[in-house]
Amino acid sequence: MFSNHYHFVAHSPADATDASTLPAMLSILHVKTAEWLNNLDKAPGRQVWFNFWDTRLTHQRSYLARLNYVHQNAVKHGLVPVACEYPWCSAGWFERTTPPAMVKAIYRFKTDRISVLDEFEVDPDW
């Protein structure tokens, strides 16, 4: 999660043949988080989220590379030296709850060829 976007990797429901439930789930997520943020900032009615893009991952290697990309995103942007130190990312939880050999295997997946819109500039005061 960043100030201007977020990334996540998810599975569609087991009985689904596609990700057609994603827009409804994201709508609820965006409404609830926008209300929470607007309450914090005392800015009722402000639009927080504007759109989303999704990518259907059909190969295990693509899934694992994206999972690594999402976890390493704060490192990529220079916010933290290691992914688990960024408090608004699941990398810490992932590393605590996943067998170490699996974490190591997933973190070896290359992310340099993943094409993702990711325009984020770190605030110099960070």
N, CA, C and O atoms as CSV, one atom per row, in Angstrom:
chain,resi,resn,atom,element,x,y,z
A,1,MET,N,N,0.850,-1.163,0.000
A,1,MET,CA,C,0.000,0.000,0.000
A,1,MET,C,C,0.897,1.228,0.000
A,1,MET,O,O,1.794,1.350,0.834
A,2,PHE,N,N,0.655,2.130,-0.928
A,2,PHE,CA,C,1.376,3.389,-0.998
A,2,PHE,C,C,0.367,4.532,-0.982
A,2,PHE,O,O,-0.842,4.297,-0.972
A,3,SER,N,N,0.853,5.744,-0.979
A,3,SER,CA,C,-0.053,6.896,-0.905
A,3,SER,C,C,-0.882,7.068,-2.173
A,3,SER,O,O,-1.947,7.682,-2.125
A,4,ASN,N,N,-0.419,6.540,-3.307
A,4,ASN,CA,C,-1.163,6.738,-4.545
A,4,ASN,C,C,-1.579,5.457,-5.269
A,4,ASN,O,O,-2.208,5.524,-6.325
A,5,HIS,N,N,-1.240,4.305,-4.720
A,5,HIS,CA,C,-1.666,3.046,-5.344
A,5,HIS,C,C,-1.347,1.874,-4.423
A,5,HIS,O,O,-0.677,2.020,-3.401
A,6,TYR,N,N,-1.844,0.724,-4.815
A,6,TYR,CA,C,-1.515,-0.501,-4.094
A,6,TYR,C,C,-1.452,-1.649,-5.085
A,6,TYR,O,O,-1.980,-1.560,-6.193
A,7,HIS,N,N,-0.810,-2.714,-4.680
A,7,HIS,CA,C,-0.746,-3.950,-5.455
A,7,HIS,C,C,-1.200,-5.086,-4.551
A,7,HIS,O,O,-0.950,-5.067,-3.346
A,8,PHE,N,N,-1.852,-6.055,-5.124
A,8,PHE,CA,C,-2.111,-7.278,-4.368
A,8,PHE,C,C,-2.294,-8.443,-5.319
A,8,PHE,O,O,-2.634,-8.268,-6.489
A,9,VAL,N,N,-2.066,-9.624,-4.799
A,9,VAL,CA,C,-2.237,-10.863,-5.545
A,9,VAL,C,C,-3.280,-11.663,-4.806
A,9,VAL,O,O,-3.214,-11.796,-3.584
A,10,ALA,N,N,-4.244,-12.198,-5.536
A,10,ALA,CA,C,-5.331,-12.945,-4.900
A,10,ALA,C,C,-5.757,-14.113,-5.779
A,10,ALA,O,O,-5.483,-14.146,-6.979
A,11,HIS,N,N,-6.419,-15.051,-5.163
A,11,HIS,CA,C,-7.025,-16.170,-5.890
A,11,HIS,C,C,-8.493,-15.864,-6.090
A,11,HIS,O,O,-9.136,-15.288,-5.212
A,12,SER,N,N,-9.029,-16.245,-7.242
A,12,SER,CA,C,-10.468,-16.190,-7.450
A,12,SER,C,C,-11.107,-17.288,-6.607
A,12,SER,O,O,-10.431,-18.246,-6.232
A,13,PRO,N,N,-12.390,-17.166,-6.305
A,13,PRO,CA,C,-13.054,-18.259,-5.573
A,13,PRO,C,C,-12.859,-19.593,-6.294
A,13,PRO,O,O,-12.779,-19.645,-7.521
A,14,ALA,N,N,-12.786,-20.647,-5.524
A,14,ALA,CA,C,-12.505,-21.976,-6.081
A,14,ALA,C,C,-13.504,-22.398,-7.158
A,14,ALA,O,O,-13.145,-23.114,-8.092
A,15,ASP,N,N,-14.747,-21.959,-7.031
A,15,ASP,CA,C,-15.758,-22.368,-8.006
A,15,ASP,C,C,-15.866,-21.398,-9.186
A,15,ASP,O,O,-16.739,-21.567,-10.037
A,16,ALA,N,N,-14.995,-20.386,-9.251
A,16,ALA,CA,C,-15.052,-19.393,-10.331
A,16,ALA,C,C,-14.135,-19.806,-11.482
A,16,ALA,O,O,-13.075,-20.393,-11.267
A,17,THR,N,N,-14.551,-19.496,-12.685
A,17,THR,CA,C,-13.722,-19.776,-13.860
A,17,THR,C,C,-12.945,-18.538,-14.296
A,17,THR,O,O,-12.107,-18.608,-15.194
A,18,ASP,N,N,-13.227,-17.402,-13.654
A,18,ASP,CA,C,-12.536,-16.166,-14.000
A,18,ASP,C,C,-12.532,-15.242,-12.772
A,18,ASP,O,O,-12.887,-15.658,-11.669
A,19,ALA,N,N,-12.133,-14.013,-12.976
A,19,ALA,CA,C,-12.059,-13.051,-11.875
A,19,ALA,C,C,-13.226,-12.077,-11.910
A,19,ALA,O,O,-13.071,-10.911,-11.549
A,20,SER,N,N,-14.386,-12.541,-12.340
A,20,SER,CA,C,-15.531,-11.639,-12.482
A,20,SER,C,C,-16.035,-11.094,-11.148
A,20,SER,O,O,-16.762,-10.101,-11.130
A,21,THR,N,N,-15.665,-11.720,-10.035
A,21,THR,CA,C,-16.077,-11.201,-8.729
A,21,THR,C,C,-15.151,-10.096,-8.224
A,21,THR,O,O,-15.448,-9.448,-7.221
A,22,LEU,N,N,-14.041,-9.881,-8.908
A,22,LEU,CA,C,-13.062,-8.891,-8.463
A,22,LEU,C,C,-13.624,-7.468,-8.399
A,22,LEU,O,O,-13.421,-6.803,-7.383
A,23,PRO,N,N,-14.315,-6.964,-9.421
A,23,PRO,CA,C,-14.834,-5.588,-9.329
A,23,PRO,C,C,-15.747,-5.361,-8.129
A,23,PRO,O,O,-15.661,-4.311,-7.492
A,24,ALA,N,N,-16.612,-6.306,-7.805
A,24,ALA,CA,C,-17.506,-6.143,-6.652
A,24,ALA,C,C,-16.713,-6.123,-5.349
A,24,ALA,O,O,-16.996,-5.318,-4.462
A,25,MET,N,N,-15.716,-7.013,-5.229
A,25,MET,CA,C,-14.896,-7.040,-4.027
A,25,MET,C,C,-14.104,-5.741,-3.885
A,25,MET,O,O,-14.030,-5.173,-2.795
A,26,LEU,N,N,-13.515,-5.272,-4.982
A,26,LEU,CA,C,-12.745,-4.025,-4.928
A,26,LEU,C,C,-13.629,-2.820,-4.641
A,26,LEU,O,O,-13.196,-1.880,-3.974
A,27,SER,N,N,-14.852,-2.836,-5.131
A,27,SER,CA,C,-15.780,-1.741,-4.842
A,27,SER,C,C,-16.017,-1.622,-3.339
A,27,SER,O,O,-15.984,-0.525,-2.781
A,28,ILE,N,N,-16.252,-2.744,-2.700
A,28,ILE,CA,C,-16.462,-2.737,-1.248
A,28,ILE,C,C,-15.180,-2.281,-0.535
A,28,ILE,O,O,-15.235,-1.455,0.376
A,29,LEU,N,N,-14.045,-2.815,-0.948
A,29,LEU,CA,C,-12.765,-2.424,-0.357
A,29,LEU,C,C,-12.540,-0.917,-0.498
A,29,LEU,O,O,-12.147,-0.249,0.458
A,30,HIS,N,N,-12.792,-0.391,-1.690
A,30,HIS,CA,C,-12.557,1.034,-1.934
A,30,HIS,C,C,-13.522,1.913,-1.150
A,30,HIS,O,O,-13.115,2.948,-0.623
A,31,VAL,N,N,-14.770,1.531,-1.063
A,31,VAL,CA,C,-15.739,2.311,-0.284
A,31,VAL,C,C,-15.331,2.345,1.187
A,31,VAL,O,O,-15.281,3.409,1.803
A,32,LYS,N,N,-15.043,1.181,1.735
A,32,LYS,CA,C,-14.711,1.106,3.169
A,32,LYS,C,C,-13.413,1.855,3.486
A,32,LYS,O,O,-13.354,2.597,4.467
A,33,THR,N,N,-12.375,1.666,2.667
A,33,THR,CA,C,-11.111,2.342,2.958
A,33,THR,C,C,-11.206,3.842,2.702
A,33,THR,O,O,-10.585,4.623,3.423
A,34,ALA,N,N,-11.964,4.263,1.698
A,34,ALA,CA,C,-12.141,5.699,1.439
A,34,ALA,C,C,-12.880,6.357,2.603
A,34,ALA,O,O,-12.513,7.449,3.036
A,35,GLU,N,N,-13.908,5.701,3.103
A,35,GLU,CA,C,-14.629,6.253,4.260
A,35,GLU,C,C,-13.700,6.376,5.461
A,35,GLU,O,O,-13.723,7.386,6.164
A,36,TRP,N,N,-12.888,5.359,5.697
A,36,TRP,CA,C,-11.967,5.381,6.828
A,36,TRP,C,C,-10.938,6.506,6.679
A,36,TRP,O,O,-10.703,7.269,7.616
A,37,LEU,N,N,-10.326,6.601,5.489
A,37,LEU,CA,C,-9.330,7.655,5.254
A,37,LEU,C,C,-9.946,9.052,5.333
A,37,LEU,O,O,-9.358,9.965,5.912
A,38,ASN,N,N,-11.124,9.207,4.752
A,38,ASN,CA,C,-11.783,10.514,4.788
A,38,ASN,C,C,-12.161,10.899,6.211
A,38,ASN,O,O,-12.115,12.078,6.564
A,39,ASN,N,N,-12.529,9.934,7.023
A,39,ASN,CA,C,-12.812,10.198,8.427
A,39,ASN,C,C,-11.537,10.663,9.145
A,39,ASN,O,O,-11.566,11.621,9.917
A,40,LEU,N,N,-10.426,9.979,8.884
A,40,LEU,CA,C,-9.147,10.366,9.492
A,40,LEU,C,C,-8.746,11.797,9.092
A,40,LEU,O,O,-8.286,12.580,9.923
A,41,ASP,N,N,-8.930,12.118,7.813
A,41,ASP,CA,C,-8.513,13.422,7.285
A,41,ASP,C,C,-9.590,14.497,7.410
A,41,ASP,O,O,-9.383,15.643,7.010
A,42,LYS,N,N,-10.746,14.119,7.968
A,42,LYS,CA,C,-11.884,15.046,8.057
A,42,LYS,C,C,-12.203,15.645,6.681
A,42,LYS,O,O,-12.339,16.859,6.526
A,43,ALA,N,N,-12.315,14.756,5.695
A,43,ALA,CA,C,-12.587,15.154,4.313
A,43,ALA,C,C,-13.726,14.305,3.751
A,43,ALA,O,O,-13.512,13.528,2.820
A,44,PRO,N,N,-14.946,14.444,4.309
A,44,PRO,CA,C,-16.054,13.581,3.857
A,44,PRO,C,C,-16.351,13.755,2.371
A,44,PRO,O,O,-16.351,14.869,1.846
A,45,GLY,N,N,-16.603,12.640,1.715
A,45,GLY,CA,C,-16.990,12.671,0.314
A,45,GLY,C,C,-15.851,12.774,-0.678
A,45,GLY,O,O,-16.090,12.708,-1.884
A,46,ARG,N,N,-14.629,12.931,-0.219
A,46,ARG,CA,C,-13.487,13.031,-1.129
A,46,ARG,C,C,-13.296,11.705,-1.851
A,46,ARG,O,O,-13.428,10.644,-1.241
A,47,GLN,N,N,-12.988,11.752,-3.138
A,47,GLN,CA,C,-12.705,10.538,-3.892
A,47,GLN,C,C,-11.267,10.122,-3.607
A,47,GLN,O,O,-10.333,10.898,-3.812
A,48,VAL,N,N,-11.101,8.914,-3.140
A,48,VAL,CA,C,-9.781,8.414,-2.780
A,48,VAL,C,C,-9.238,7.506,-3.878
A,48,VAL,O,O,-8.095,7.662,-4.306
A,49,TRP,N,N,-10.042,6.572,-4.325
A,49,TRP,CA,C,-9.626,5.612,-5.350
A,49,TRP,C,C,-10.266,5.991,-6.672
A,49,TRP,O,O,-11.417,6.427,-6.703
A,50,PHE,N,N,-9.536,5.829,-7.758
A,50,PHE,CA,C,-10.025,6.279,-9.055
A,50,PHE,C,C,-10.265,5.143,-10.042
A,50,PHE,O,O,-11.191,5.232,-10.848
A,51,ASN,N,N,-9.471,4.087,-10.009
A,51,ASN,CA,C,-9.626,2.999,-10.964
A,51,ASN,C,C,-8.789,1.805,-10.512
A,51,ASN,O,O,-8.110,1.858,-9.487
A,52,PHE,N,N,-8.849,0.747,-11.280
A,52,PHE,CA,C,-7.983,-0.398,-11.007
A,52,PHE,C,C,-7.713,-1.133,-12.304
A,52,PHE,O,O,-8.476,-1.047,-13.266
A,53,TRP,N,N,-6.606,-1.858,-12.304
A,53,TRP,CA,C,-6.253,-2.737,-13.404
A,53,TRP,C,C,-6.067,-4.114,-12.823
A,53,TRP,O,O,-5.578,-4.273,-11.704
A,54,ASP,N,N,-6.457,-5.097,-13.582
A,54,ASP,CA,C,-6.210,-6.452,-13.118
A,54,ASP,C,C,-5.507,-7.237,-14.206
A,54,ASP,O,O,-5.606,-6.920,-15.391
A,55,THR,N,N,-4.808,-8.249,-13.789
A,55,THR,CA,C,-4.102,-9.140,-14.697
A,55,THR,C,C,-4.411,-10.560,-14.266
A,55,THR,O,O,-4.221,-10.921,-13.105
A,56,ARG,N,N,-4.879,-11.349,-15.189
A,56,ARG,CA,C,-5.155,-12.744,-14.880
A,56,ARG,C,C,-3.867,-13.537,-15.011
A,56,ARG,O,O,-3.256,-13.574,-16.079
A,57,LEU,N,N,-3.465,-14.159,-13.941
A,57,LEU,CA,C,-2.246,-14.954,-13.927
A,57,LEU,C,C,-2.623,-16.416,-14.129
A,57,LEU,O,O,-3.319,-17.012,-13.308
A,58,THR,N,N,-2.155,-16.977,-15.226
A,58,THR,CA,C,-2.583,-18.334,-15.579
A,58,THR,C,C,-1.477,-19.377,-15.397
A,58,THR,O,O,-1.727,-20.575,-15.534
A,59,HIS,N,N,-0.275,-18.936,-15.093
A,59,HIS,CA,C,0.838,-19.864,-14.897
A,59,HIS,C,C,1.402,-19.679,-13.497
A,59,HIS,O,O,1.488,-18.558,-12.996
A,60,GLN,N,N,1.782,-20.780,-12.873
A,60,GLN,CA,C,2.309,-20.717,-11.513
A,60,GLN,C,C,3.517,-19.793,-11.422
A,60,GLN,O,O,3.638,-19.036,-10.459
A,61,ARG,N,N,4.406,-19.840,-12.395
A,61,ARG,CA,C,5.607,-18.995,-12.359
A,61,ARG,C,C,5.224,-17.510,-12.391
A,61,ARG,O,O,5.850,-16.692,-11.718
A,62,SER,N,N,4.210,-17.171,-13.166
A,62,SER,CA,C,3.742,-15.769,-13.216
A,62,SER,C,C,3.179,-15.359,-11.864
A,62,SER,O,O,3.441,-14.256,-11.384
A,63,TYR,N,N,2.418,-16.235,-11.261
A,63,TYR,CA,C,1.847,-15.967,-9.940
A,63,TYR,C,C,2.949,-15.728,-8.908
A,63,TYR,O,O,2.900,-14.755,-8.155
A,64,LEU,N,N,3.933,-16.610,-8.877
A,64,LEU,CA,C,4.999,-16.503,-7.881
A,64,LEU,C,C,5.878,-15.277,-8.117
A,64,LEU,O,O,6.315,-14.634,-7.163
A,65,ALA,N,N,6.138,-14.951,-9.384
A,65,ALA,CA,C,6.915,-13.741,-9.690
A,65,ALA,C,C,6.142,-12.496,-9.258
A,65,ALA,O,O,6.736,-11.570,-8.705
A,66,ARG,N,N,4.827,-12.456,-9.499
A,66,ARG,CA,C,4.023,-11.312,-9.052
A,66,ARG,C,C,3.973,-11.221,-7.538
A,66,ARG,O,O,4.023,-10.126,-6.979
A,67,LEU,N,N,3.878,-12.343,-6.882
A,67,LEU,CA,C,3.875,-12.341,-5.421
A,67,LEU,C,C,5.182,-11.733,-4.905
A,67,LEU,O,O,5.168,-10.926,-3.976
A,68,ASN,N,N,6.291,-12.115,-5.500
A,68,ASN,CA,C,7.578,-11.539,-5.123
A,68,ASN,C,C,7.598,-10.036,-5.439
A,68,ASN,O,O,8.070,-9.239,-4.628
A,69,TYR,N,N,7.096,-9.654,-6.597
A,69,TYR,CA,C,7.062,-8.229,-6.984
A,69,TYR,C,C,6.282,-7.407,-5.956
A,69,TYR,O,O,6.742,-6.352,-5.520
A,70,VAL,N,N,5.115,-7.889,-5.576
A,70,VAL,CA,C,4.283,-7.157,-4.618
A,70,VAL,C,C,5.024,-7.025,-3.282
A,70,VAL,O,O,5.028,-5.952,-2.677
A,71,HIS,N,N,5.638,-8.097,-2.831
A,71,HIS,CA,C,6.353,-8.037,-1.556
A,71,HIS,C,C,7.582,-7.125,-1.623
A,71,HIS,O,O,7.903,-6.460,-0.638
A,72,GLN,N,N,8.263,-7.085,-2.748
A,72,GLN,CA,C,9.499,-6.312,-2.860
A,72,GLN,C,C,9.276,-4.870,-3.311
A,72,GLN,O,O,10.244,-4.125,-3.462
A,73,ASN,N,N,8.034,-4.463,-3.527
A,73,ASN,CA,C,7.748,-3.146,-4.094
A,73,ASN,C,C,8.269,-1.993,-3.243
A,73,ASN,O,O,8.795,-1.024,-3.791
A,74,ALA,N,N,8.140,-2.068,-1.929
A,74,ALA,CA,C,8.639,-0.992,-1.065
A,74,ALA,C,C,10.164,-0.921,-1.103
A,74,ALA,O,O,10.734,0.160,-0.958
A,75,VAL,N,N,10.819,-2.044,-1.294
A,75,VAL,CA,C,12.278,-2.064,-1.439
A,75,VAL,C,C,12.645,-1.413,-2.769
A,75,VAL,O,O,13.565,-0.598,-2.834
A,76,LYS,N,N,11.926,-1.773,-3.821
A,76,LYS,CA,C,12.172,-1.211,-5.155
A,76,LYS,C,C,12.121,0.314,-5.122
A,76,LYS,O,O,12.922,0.981,-5.777
A,77,HIS,N,N,11.186,0.857,-4.364
A,77,HIS,CA,C,11.017,2.305,-4.292
A,77,HIS,C,C,11.890,2.965,-3.228
A,77,HIS,O,O,11.805,4.175,-3.022
A,78,GLY,N,N,12.722,2.186,-2.557
A,78,GLY,CA,C,13.664,2.735,-1.593
A,78,GLY,C,C,13.064,3.125,-0.256
A,78,GLY,O,O,13.662,3.906,0.485
A,79,LEU,N,N,11.887,2.591,0.068
A,79,LEU,CA,C,11.251,2.919,1.345
A,79,LEU,C,C,11.842,2.149,2.514
A,79,LEU,O,O,11.882,2.649,3.639
A,80,VAL,N,N,12.295,0.947,2.252
A,80,VAL,CA,C,12.890,0.092,3.287
A,80,VAL,C,C,14.006,-0.740,2.653
A,80,VAL,O,O,13.997,-0.969,1.444
A,81,PRO,N,N,14.958,-1.188,3.457
A,81,PRO,CA,C,16.020,-2.034,2.892
A,81,PRO,C,C,15.576,-3.477,2.652
A,81,PRO,O,O,16.095,-4.140,1.753
A,82,VAL,N,N,14.618,-3.971,3.449
A,82,VAL,CA,C,14.086,-5.324,3.266
A,82,VAL,C,C,12.561,-5.263,3.364
A,82,VAL,O,O,12.002,-4.484,4.137
A,83,ALA,N,N,11.918,-6.084,2.579
A,83,ALA,CA,C,10.457,-6.019,2.418
A,83,ALA,C,C,9.684,-6.129,3.730
A,83,ALA,O,O,8.701,-5.413,3.922
A,84,CYS,N,N,10.104,-6.997,4.624
A,84,CYS,CA,C,9.336,-7.233,5.853
A,84,CYS,C,C,9.317,-6.030,6.784
A,84,CYS,O,O,8.550,-6.016,7.747
A,85,GLU,N,N,10.142,-5.018,6.520
A,85,GLU,CA,C,10.165,-3.824,7.360
A,85,GLU,C,C,9.117,-2.786,6.966
A,85,GLU,O,O,8.880,-1.841,7.718
A,86,TYR,N,N,8.485,-2.945,5.799
A,86,TYR,CA,C,7.471,-1.982,5.383
A,86,TYR,C,C,6.147,-2.374,6.057
A,86,TYR,O,O,5.618,-3.452,5.787
A,87,PRO,N,N,5.611,-1.513,6.926
A,87,PRO,CA,C,4.446,-1.912,7.735
A,87,PRO,C,C,3.144,-2.086,6.958
A,87,PRO,O,O,2.208,-2.692,7.481
A,88,TRP,N,N,3.049,-1.578,5.731
A,88,TRP,CA,C,1.800,-1.668,4.973
A,88,TRP,C,C,1.917,-2.680,3.843
A,88,TRP,O,O,1.365,-2.494,2.759
A,89,CYS,N,N,2.647,-3.752,4.119
A,89,CYS,CA,C,2.852,-4.821,3.144
A,89,CYS,C,C,2.711,-6.153,3.863
A,89,CYS,O,O,2.968,-6.252,5.062
A,90,SER,N,N,2.310,-7.149,3.141
A,90,SER,CA,C,2.127,-8.476,3.727
A,90,SER,C,C,3.425,-9.268,3.812
A,90,SER,O,O,3.405,-10.408,4.276
A,91,ALA,N,N,4.547,-8.710,3.384
A,91,ALA,CA,C,5.805,-9.463,3.376
A,91,ALA,C,C,6.187,-9.963,4.768
A,91,ALA,O,O,6.637,-11.099,4.910
A,92,GLY,N,N,6.016,-9.139,5.787
A,92,GLY,CA,C,6.351,-9.574,7.151
A,92,GLY,C,C,5.519,-10.762,7.583
A,92,GLY,O,O,6.050,-11.741,8.109
A,93,TRP,N,N,4.211,-10.680,7.362
A,93,TRP,CA,C,3.311,-11.793,7.691
A,93,TRP,C,C,3.693,-13.030,6.887
A,93,TRP,O,O,3.766,-14.133,7.427
A,94,PHE,N,N,3.936,-12.839,5.598
A,94,PHE,CA,C,4.313,-13.934,4.713
A,94,PHE,C,C,5.557,-14.647,5.239
A,94,PHE,O,O,5.599,-15.876,5.291
A,95,GLU,N,N,6.560,-13.876,5.626
A,95,GLU,CA,C,7.809,-14.461,6.104
A,95,GLU,C,C,7.643,-15.168,7.450
A,95,GLU,O,O,8.350,-16.133,7.738
A,96,ARG,N,N,6.713,-14.689,8.271
A,96,ARG,CA,C,6.478,-15.333,9.582
A,96,ARG,C,C,5.652,-16.611,9.471
A,96,ARG,O,O,5.801,-17.506,10.302
A,97,THR,N,N,4.789,-16.715,8.470
A,97,THR,CA,C,3.827,-17.823,8.418
A,97,THR,C,C,4.107,-18.859,7.334
A,97,THR,O,O,3.454,-19.902,7.294
A,98,THR,N,N,5.056,-18.587,6.467
A,98,THR,CA,C,5.372,-19.493,5.363
A,98,THR,C,C,6.683,-20.208,5.668
A,98,THR,O,O,7.609,-19.599,6.203
A,99,PRO,N,N,6.771,-21.491,5.335
A,99,PRO,CA,C,8.038,-22.196,5.564
A,99,PRO,C,C,9.208,-21.448,4.911
A,99,PRO,O,O,9.096,-20.990,3.774
A,100,PRO,N,N,10.332,-21.324,5.636
A,100,PRO,CA,C,11.475,-20.560,5.123
A,100,PRO,C,C,11.941,-20.969,3.728
A,100,PRO,O,O,12.335,-20.114,2.935
A,101,ALA,N,N,11.902,-22.255,3.422
A,101,ALA,CA,C,12.343,-22.704,2.095
A,101,ALA,C,C,11.432,-22.145,1.001
A,101,ALA,O,O,11.900,-21.811,-0.087
A,102,MET,N,N,10.132,-22.045,1.288
A,102,MET,CA,C,9.202,-21.501,0.299
A,102,MET,C,C,9.417,-19.992,0.125
A,102,MET,O,O,9.396,-19.480,-0.994
A,103,VAL,N,N,9.622,-19.290,1.241
A,103,VAL,CA,C,9.898,-17.846,1.167
A,103,VAL,C,C,11.126,-17.614,0.294
A,103,VAL,O,O,11.114,-16.771,-0.602
A,104,LYS,N,N,12.177,-18.366,0.565
A,104,LYS,CA,C,13.425,-18.224,-0.186
A,104,LYS,C,C,13.198,-18.510,-1.672
A,104,LYS,O,O,13.705,-17.786,-2.529
A,105,ALA,N,N,12.444,-19.554,-1.972
A,105,ALA,CA,C,12.172,-19.920,-3.365
A,105,ALA,C,C,11.390,-18.815,-4.081
A,105,ALA,O,O,11.714,-18.460,-5.214
A,106,ILE,N,N,10.372,-18.279,-3.427
A,106,ILE,CA,C,9.553,-17.241,-4.053
A,106,ILE,C,C,10.355,-15.962,-4.227
A,106,ILE,O,O,10.227,-15.287,-5.248
A,107,TYR,N,N,11.179,-15.622,-3.245
A,107,TYR,CA,C,11.977,-14.396,-3.336
A,107,TYR,C,C,13.085,-14.496,-4.381
A,107,TYR,O,O,13.715,-13.488,-4.703
A,108,ARG,N,N,13.336,-15.693,-4.918
A,108,ARG,CA,C,14.309,-15.843,-6.002
A,108,ARG,C,C,13.697,-15.562,-7.374
A,108,ARG,O,O,14.427,-15.395,-8.351
A,109,PHE,N,N,12.370,-15.507,-7.458
A,109,PHE,CA,C,11.739,-15.255,-8.754
A,109,PHE,C,C,12.087,-13.863,-9.241
A,109,PHE,O,O,11.994,-12.893,-8.490
A,110,LYS,N,N,12.491,-13.765,-10.506
A,110,LYS,CA,C,12.860,-12.485,-11.113
A,110,LYS,C,C,11.606,-11.629,-11.320
A,110,LYS,O,O,10.545,-12.134,-11.688
A,111,THR,N,N,11.751,-10.339,-11.079
A,111,THR,CA,C,10.620,-9.415,-11.249
A,111,THR,C,C,10.921,-8.327,-12.273
A,111,THR,O,O,10.061,-7.492,-12.554
A,112,ASP,N,N,12.116,-8.325,-12.827
A,112,ASP,CA,C,12.521,-7.234,-13.716
A,112,ASP,C,C,11.765,-7.219,-15.045
A,112,ASP,O,O,11.744,-6.184,-15.712
A,113,ARG,N,N,11.154,-8.313,-15.447
A,113,ARG,CA,C,10.409,-8.337,-16.709
A,113,ARG,C,C,8.904,-8.193,-16.514
A,113,ARG,O,O,8.141,-8.279,-17.476
A,114,ILE,N,N,8.483,-7.977,-15.293
A,114,ILE,CA,C,7.060,-7.790,-15.018
A,114,ILE,C,C,6.683,-6.372,-15.422
A,114,ILE,O,O,7.314,-5.406,-14.995
A,115,SER,N,N,5.659,-6.257,-16.241
A,115,SER,CA,C,5.205,-4.951,-16.705
A,115,SER,C,C,3.985,-4.531,-15.886
A,115,SER,O,O,2.878,-5.028,-16.090
A,116,VAL,N,N,4.217,-3.603,-14.955
A,116,VAL,CA,C,3.163,-3.143,-14.061
A,116,VAL,C,C,3.216,-1.621,-13.994
A,116,VAL,O,O,4.287,-1.041,-13.816
A,117,LEU,N,N,2.056,-0.971,-14.138
A,117,LEU,CA,C,2.004,0.468,-13.934
A,117,LEU,C,C,2.298,0.733,-12.468
A,117,LEU,O,O,1.555,0.282,-11.596
A,118,ASP,N,N,3.366,1.453,-12.187
A,118,ASP,CA,C,3.805,1.627,-10.808
A,118,ASP,C,C,4.487,2.986,-10.659
A,118,ASP,O,O,5.691,3.069,-10.416
A,119,GLU,N,N,3.706,4.033,-10.808
A,119,GLU,CA,C,4.251,5.381,-10.707
A,119,GLU,C,C,4.185,5.827,-9.259
A,119,GLU,O,O,3.125,6.195,-8.754
A,120,PHE,N,N,5.318,5.789,-8.609
A,120,PHE,CA,C,5.373,6.194,-7.208
A,120,PHE,C,C,6.702,6.877,-6.963
A,120,PHE,O,O,7.759,6.352,-7.315
A,121,GLU,N,N,6.640,8.045,-6.361
A,121,GLU,CA,C,7.858,8.751,-5.988
A,121,GLU,C,C,7.846,8.901,-4.472
A,121,GLU,O,O,6.849,9.302,-3.872
A,122,VAL,N,N,8.966,8.573,-3.886
A,122,VAL,CA,C,9.084,8.634,-2.428
A,122,VAL,C,C,9.185,10.080,-1.984
A,122,VAL,O,O,9.944,10.864,-2.554
A,123,ASP,N,N,8.411,10.429,-0.959
A,123,ASP,CA,C,8.485,11.758,-0.348
A,123,ASP,C,C,9.864,11.898,0.273
A,123,ASP,O,O,10.297,11.004,0.999
A,124,PRO,N,N,10.574,13.004,0.008
A,124,PRO,CA,C,11.922,13.161,0.553
A,124,PRO,C,C,11.963,13.136,2.084
A,124,PRO,O,O,13.017,12.877,2.665
A,125,ASP,N,N,10.834,13.400,2.740
A,125,ASP,CA,C,10.790,13.376,4.205
A,125,ASP,C,C,10.611,11.976,4.769
A,125,ASP,O,O,10.614,11.796,5.986
A,126,TRP,N,N,10.452,10.968,3.889
A,126,TRP,CA,C,10.229,9.600,4.355
A,126,TRP,C,C,11.436,9.177,5.134
A,126,TRP,O,O,11.486,8.053,5.632
